[in-house]
Amino acid sequence: MDFQSYFSDRLTALQDEGNYRVFADLARYRGDFPRAEHTAQSGQQQDVTIWCSNDYLGMGQHPDVTGAMHDALDRCGAGAGGTRNISGTTHDHVLLERELADLHGKDAALLFTSGYVSNWAALGTLASEIPDMIVFSDALNHASMIEGIRHSRAQKVIWKHNDLADLEAKLAAAPANAPKMIAFESVYSMDGDIAPIAEICDLADKYGAMTYLDEVHAVGLYGPRGGGIAEQEGLMDRLTVIEGTLGKAFGVVGGYIAASTELCDFVRSFASGFIFTTALPPAVAAGAAASVRRLKQSGSERKGQRDRVAAVRAGLDELGIPHLPNPSHIIPVMVGDPVKCKFISDTLMEEFGIYIQPINYPTVPKGTERLRITPSPVHSEADVAQLLGALSELWNRCQMARIPCAAQ
Ligand SMILES: *Cc1c(COP(=O)(O)O)cnc(C)c1O
């Protein structure tokens, strides 16, 4: 087989569909985020404003976080030195797990090298090591959850996204005494909608299922201490497992589950994706712990974000630019065409110094291509005005439909 031409044919097909991905080469300026230097493919450099970061609160540059990382680096050096089993458990890991267990009101927490790995390893282990487990998985669950469940080879039942009636029908149809798990997310990252967690927990109680909630897009952002939607709604004790990332609102990297002591110990003892990989560097653990601690005590970052999100939404409404309404911090501006979506994104970058990555298939269904905007407390009012002006001009240039504004 001619591998090279096979690869390039497949890539050309992607390009023709408008779905070929080009990464933006950015160097963030610490202390001046969301500003960054962009290096174009031509080599040309330009300052840009980032509007699509999942460092939702700018914690990646918070002095508490970078200070803790500098300190740990100077104390302990670079790497953890191995897997947790062999020699890689450091005091910083232990402290971070305590911080996370406390954040979610659980007895224990277990760290992984990323949120992806935590879902893959925890779901894979629970679903494969509990005999006859049936996993009830929301149709829009993240790839890492899908992969974990698939890897477990447990029986999987997919229920319609956020549809309680469909979930109940499927739970009721399963054998009454089979072990069951409901796996779902709180904030769904592409549409920004939120699961009915309390009602899902009611169904879990009724049918004797355990619950596994991915709060990746909510930790740090919701609840009085940043514990997520479950904290905000007073539901943390009703969930068997809460899974989160340290890489988005907490601004560092890493993933975790928080649950009972026995469950965390079980995953620690049986999960290949935990056992056989080098632990996070101590400096990363220390930085993440500082970020979690800061967001437990301070609501100012969350309030700043909420204000900016409201300002961008109000501006889009005034301009009649269509965006999906939702109760979260994620603003999906709908374009509905992969080529236009990429064109708008490219032009925003080249002409306006605004970086918003186009979101195309397979991340979202074809026909729902969008610009996913994530305002943060570090965007200024002038940034918001510039963004809205640029979008309005491009909406004209691309002859895209506007929706009549209620206020007009
Ligand atoms: C990003 C994401 C993950 C993976 O988290 P990482 O820490 O980035 O690996 C898991 N679940 C959801 C819903 C995500 O969006």
The ligand as a Tripos MOL2 file, in Angstrom:
@<TRIPOS>MOLECULE
LIG
   15    15     1     0     0
SMALL
NO_CHARGES

@<TRIPOS>ATOM
      1 C1        -12.2340   18.6210   27.7240 C.3       1 LIG1
      2 C2        -13.1950   17.5840   28.2440 C.ar      1 LIG1
      3 C3        -12.7330   16.4540   28.9230 C.ar      1 LIG1
      4 C4        -11.2800   16.1180   28.9980 C.3       1 LIG1
      5 O1        -10.6320   16.9190   29.9190 O.3       1 LIG1
      6 P1         -9.0640   17.2230   29.7030 P.3       1 LIG1
      7 O2         -8.5850   17.5960   31.0470 O.co2     1 LIG1
      8 O3         -8.9890   18.3110   28.6910 O.co2     1 LIG1
      9 O4         -8.4450   15.9630   29.1920 O.co2     1 LIG1
     10 C5        -13.6450   15.6020   29.5130 C.ar      1 LIG1
     11 N1        -14.9710   15.8270   29.4310 N.ar      1 LIG1
     12 C6        -15.4480   16.8800   28.7490 C.ar      1 LIG1
     13 C7        -16.9120   17.0860   28.6890 C.3       1 LIG1
     14 C8        -14.5840   17.7820   28.1250 C.ar      1 LIG1
     15 O5        -15.0640   18.7970   27.4160 O.3       1 LIG1
@<TRIPOS>BOND
     1     1     2 1
     2     2     3 ar
     3     2    14 ar
     4     3     4 1
     5     3    10 ar
     6     4     5 1
     7     5     6 1
     8     6     7 2
     9     6     8 1
    10     6     9 1
    11    10    11 ar
    12    11    12 ar
    13    12    13 1
    14    12    14 ar
    15    14    15 1
@<TRIPOS>SUBSTRUCTURE
     1 LIG1         1 GROUP 0 **** ****
